[in-house]
Amino acid sequence: MSCEDLVCAGCAHPVAEGRCPRCRAYRERMHHNAFGGMTPALLSLLLIVIFFLTLALKHLSGA
């Protein structure tokens, strides 16, 4: 569920608009991400890049 689908009980407007302090607080809480705003796709890409860099370093070091 996204904040675009929610209606604020305080001001009766969509939470996504953030018209009242309650809307803004809830919108921030819903958009808070534990990984610093990184999406799962971006995290996956980062892990793949790290994996290939590790392989390249291992190949270059001759191990």
C-alpha positions as CSV (number, residue, x, y, z in Angstrom):
1,M,0.0,0.0,0.0
2,S,1.3,3.4,-0.8
3,C,0.5,6.8,0.7
4,E,-1.3,7.8,-2.6
5,D,-4.0,5.3,-1.7
6,L,-4.5,6.6,1.9
7,V,-6.8,9.4,3.0
8,C,-6.0,11.4,6.1
9,A,-8.5,11.2,9.0
10,G,-7.5,14.7,10.1
11,C,-7.8,16.8,6.9
12,A,-9.7,14.3,4.6
13,H,-7.1,14.8,1.8
14,P,-4.7,12.2,0.3
15,V,-1.7,11.5,2.5
16,A,0.6,11.9,-0.5
17,E,-0.3,15.6,-0.7
18,G,1.0,16.2,2.9
19,R,-1.4,19.0,3.7
20,C,-1.4,18.7,7.5
21,P,1.4,17.7,10.0
22,R,-0.2,14.2,10.5
23,C,-0.1,13.6,6.7
24,R,3.5,14.7,6.4
25,A,4.6,12.5,9.4
26,Y,2.9,9.4,8.0
27,R,4.2,10.0,4.5
28,E,7.8,10.2,5.9
29,R,7.3,7.1,8.0
30,M,6.0,5.1,4.9
31,H,8.9,6.3,2.7
32,H,11.5,5.7,5.4
33,N,13.8,2.9,4.1
34,A,16.3,0.9,6.3
35,F,18.9,0.9,3.5
36,G,19.3,4.6,3.1
37,G,16.7,4.9,0.4
38,M,18.2,2.2,-1.8
39,T,15.7,0.0,-3.7
40,P,16.0,-3.8,-3.7
41,A,17.0,-3.6,-7.4
42,L,19.8,-1.2,-6.6
43,L,21.0,-3.3,-3.7
44,S,21.0,-6.4,-6.0
45,L,23.0,-4.5,-8.6
46,L,25.5,-3.3,-6.0
47,L,26.0,-6.9,-4.8
48,I,26.5,-8.1,-8.4
49,V,29.1,-5.4,-9.0
50,I,30.9,-6.3,-5.8
51,F,30.9,-9.9,-6.7
52,F,32.5,-9.3,-10.2
53,L,35.0,-6.9,-8.7
54,T,36.0,-9.6,-6.2
55,L,36.4,-12.1,-9.1
56,A,38.5,-9.6,-11.1
57,L,40.8,-8.9,-8.2
58,K,41.2,-12.6,-7.5
59,H,42.1,-13.2,-11.2
60,L,44.5,-10.3,-11.3
61,S,46.3,-11.4,-8.1
62,G,46.8,-14.9,-9.5
63,A,45.3,-16.7,-6.6
